[in-house]
Structures are given as structure tokens and as C-alpha cells.
Amino acid sequence: MLELTSIYLTTAILAIMIFFSFVIAPVTFTTLDEENARKFIRKIFPFYYNVNLALSLIVTLIFVILKSYNLNFYLILTVAVLFFLSNFTLMPLINRFRDEKKDKQFKYTHFLSVIINFVQILLLLIILILN
């Protein structure tokens, strides 16, 4: 039962990430003006990161309970760490660089966040394929 729960939660994380990346973010920037889009994104990103962090930590905990320290354990742990770093380190930097109009640093950190997001999606797909 716990193994099945870990698969469902991993699938949920992946679904949230894909929906956010390909629906929420693009629709926000094509529907709202820049100021309101920025306000909305700054409010929703911490929620996005924290929900996915919590779910990935639950999956990690399930692996610990099952004493299953296989590749999937390390992959989901990596996903969780990346959510933590993205929320508590990268997002504040991105926001600060945007506010201070440091375009080069903003573009670099934003690009890094996109790469991290893509890597997390790949890791989640690998976990699901290996199950």
C-alpha cells in the first residue's frame, strides 16, 4: 500500500509541475499585465514549491519506512532538495534581481530555475518508469 501511495504522490508532483509550467505560468503572462502577473507569480510560486516539497518529502519518508534505499529514493530526495533550494534560495534571488533591475542576474537565475524544474520533471519521469 505504501509503495502504491509513493507512486500516486510522485505522479501528483509531476502533474502539478507540468500543469504549472505549461498552463498556469503561460496563461498568467498572456492574460495579466506585467505588474499583476508579477504579483500573482510571486504569491503562487512559494505555494507551488512548498506543496511539491511536502509531497516529495512524504515520498522520501515512505522510502525510509520501507527501508528501500534504491535509485528512486535518491532521485526523489534530489527532487525534494531542489524544491527546497528553489524556494528558499533561488526565488528570493530572482525576485531581488528583478526588483533591482539587474537584468543579467535575473535572466541567469530565472534560467537556472527553469533548468532545475526541467531536471525535476525528468527525475520524476525516471522514478515512474522504474516502478
C-alpha positions as CSV (number, residue, x, y, z in Angstrom):
1,M,0.0,0.0,0.0
2,L,2.8,2.4,0.9
3,E,4.5,1.7,-2.4
4,L,1.4,2.5,-4.3
5,T,1.0,5.7,-2.3
6,S,4.5,6.7,-3.3
7,I,3.7,6.2,-7.0
8,Y,0.5,8.2,-6.7
9,L,2.2,11.1,-4.9
10,T,5.1,11.1,-7.4
11,T,2.5,11.2,-10.2
12,A,0.8,14.1,-8.4
13,I,4.0,16.1,-8.2
14,L,4.7,15.5,-11.9
15,A,1.2,16.5,-12.8
16,I,1.4,19.7,-10.7
17,M,4.7,20.6,-12.3
18,I,3.5,20.1,-15.8
19,F,0.2,21.9,-15.3
20,F,2.0,24.8,-13.6
21,S,4.8,25.0,-16.3
22,F,2.6,24.7,-19.3
23,V,-0.7,26.2,-18.2
24,I,-0.6,28.4,-15.2
25,A,2.6,30.4,-15.9
26,P,2.0,31.0,-19.7
27,V,-1.7,31.9,-19.1
28,T,-0.7,34.3,-16.3
29,F,1.8,36.2,-18.5
30,T,-0.6,36.3,-21.6
31,T,-3.6,37.3,-19.6
32,L,-2.4,39.7,-16.9
33,D,-0.5,42.9,-17.3
34,E,3.2,42.7,-16.2
35,E,2.6,44.2,-12.8
36,N,-0.3,41.9,-11.9
37,A,1.4,38.9,-13.4
38,R,4.4,39.6,-11.3
39,K,2.3,39.9,-8.1
40,F,0.4,36.7,-8.9
41,I,3.6,34.7,-9.7
42,R,5.3,35.9,-6.5
43,K,2.3,34.7,-4.5
44,I,1.8,31.4,-6.2
45,F,5.4,30.2,-6.5
46,P,6.0,29.7,-2.8
47,F,2.8,27.7,-2.6
48,Y,3.9,25.6,-5.7
49,Y,7.3,24.9,-4.2
50,N,6.1,24.2,-0.7
51,V,3.3,21.8,-1.8
52,N,5.7,19.9,-4.1
53,L,8.4,19.9,-1.4
54,A,5.9,18.5,1.1
55,L,4.8,15.8,-1.3
56,S,8.3,14.8,-2.2
57,L,9.3,14.6,1.4
58,I,6.4,12.3,2.1
59,V,7.5,10.1,-0.8
60,T,11.1,10.2,0.7
61,L,9.7,9.2,4.1
62,I,7.8,6.3,2.6
63,F,11.1,5.0,1.1
64,V,12.7,5.3,4.5
65,I,9.8,3.5,6.2
66,L,10.1,0.7,3.6
67,K,13.8,0.7,4.1
68,S,14.1,1.0,0.3
69,Y,17.2,2.9,-0.4
70,N,17.3,2.3,-4.1
71,L,17.8,4.7,-7.0
72,N,14.3,6.0,-6.7
73,F,14.9,7.0,-3.1
74,Y,17.9,9.2,-4.1
75,L,16.0,10.6,-7.1
76,I,13.1,11.8,-5.0
77,L,15.4,13.1,-2.4
78,T,17.2,15.1,-5.1
79,V,13.8,16.4,-6.3
80,A,12.9,17.5,-2.7
81,V,16.3,19.2,-2.2
82,L,15.9,21.1,-5.4
83,F,12.4,22.3,-4.4
84,F,13.9,23.5,-1.1
85,L,16.8,25.3,-2.8
86,S,14.5,26.8,-5.5
87,N,12.0,28.1,-2.9
88,F,14.4,29.4,-0.2
89,T,17.5,30.4,-2.2
90,L,16.8,30.9,-5.8
91,M,13.3,32.6,-5.8
92,P,14.5,35.3,-3.3
93,L,17.4,36.0,-5.6
94,I,15.3,36.0,-8.7
95,N,12.9,38.5,-7.1
96,R,15.7,40.7,-5.8
97,F,17.4,40.9,-9.1
98,R,14.1,41.7,-10.8
99,D,13.3,44.4,-8.3
100,E,16.8,45.9,-8.6
101,K,16.6,45.8,-12.4
102,K,19.7,43.6,-12.6
103,D,18.6,42.0,-15.8
104,K,21.6,39.9,-16.5
105,Q,21.5,38.3,-13.0
106,F,17.7,38.0,-13.2
107,K,17.9,36.2,-16.6
108,Y,20.6,33.8,-15.3
109,T,18.8,32.9,-12.1
110,H,15.5,32.6,-13.9
111,F,17.1,30.3,-16.5
112,L,18.6,28.3,-13.7
113,S,15.2,27.8,-12.1
114,V,13.8,26.7,-15.5
115,I,16.6,24.1,-15.8
116,I,16.1,22.9,-12.3
117,N,12.3,22.5,-13.0
118,F,13.1,20.5,-16.2
119,V,15.6,18.3,-14.3
120,Q,13.0,17.6,-11.6
121,I,10.4,16.6,-14.2
122,L,13.0,14.2,-15.8
123,L,13.8,12.7,-12.4
124,L,10.1,12.2,-11.6
125,L,9.6,10.5,-15.0
126,I,12.6,8.2,-14.3
127,I,11.1,7.3,-10.9
128,L,7.7,6.4,-12.5
129,I,9.3,4.5,-15.4
130,L,11.4,2.4,-13.0
131,N,8.3,1.5,-10.9
